[in-house]
Amino acid sequence: ETVLTQSPGTLSLSPGERATLSCRASQSVSSRASQSGSLAWYQQKPGQAPRLLIYGASSRATGIPDRFSGSGSGTDFTLTISRLEPEDFAVYYCQQYGSSPPTFGQGTKLEIK
Amino acid sequence: QVQLVQSGAEVRNPGASVKVSCKASGYTFTGYYMHWLRQAAGQGLEWMGRINPNSGAPNYAQNFQGRVTMTRDTSINTAYMELSRLTSGDTAVYYCAREWDYGAVDYWGQGTLVTVSS
């Protein structure tokens, strides 16, 4: 199965700063079904279900603010939050769905500095 | 609006089974695969499998083969996940989630806490 490694494990930043989160796959993440990279990003706050932010490596899900952007291809992917808002401090997971089984990274905790 | 509403928290003894339900509304139930995932306390997300609500055909993660059964009832727009031979390692929050883009998931249930303890 495809192993996803997220870095850093914890990221300490202040509101207004730019956040860059990384997700590296053990093999190329792609599928014939999805024309773009089969990589998604989720945000999870304590006591809540995850929320889909990005799918297809770079497409924002419905209702997601444009300060969230995804990029990358092959095995290296990035989630960028251009200007952190107080509500953005949470845990972020990447997921690949280009090969079965779908797998998740271990998460990056974004905390207030 | 799309909603997935799961059944309530469960407590089971080791060796028992649990069945969690997920009632969908706000969209065409048979038009989207339904996934099941779980998350132990303080841990990451683990994919358990998915079901095609139209055909009823499931796909299970290898880790759960032989222990998990996913079914659906299209008359009431509800998906089910049953896990048998429970151990303490199965204590977790279980989520249903609707598939998007051939394998991501866009809408999630609120989660069902399953506690396995003697």
Interface residues (C-beta under 8 A of the other chain):
Chain A: S31 A33 S34 S38 A40 Y42 A49 P50 R51 L52 Y55 G56 S59 A61 T62 Y93 Q95 Y97 G98 S100 P101 P102 T103 F104 G105 Q106 G107
Chain B: H35 G44 L45 E46 W47 N59 A61 Q62 Y95 A97 W100 D101 Y102 G103 A104 V105 D106 W108 G109 Q110 G111
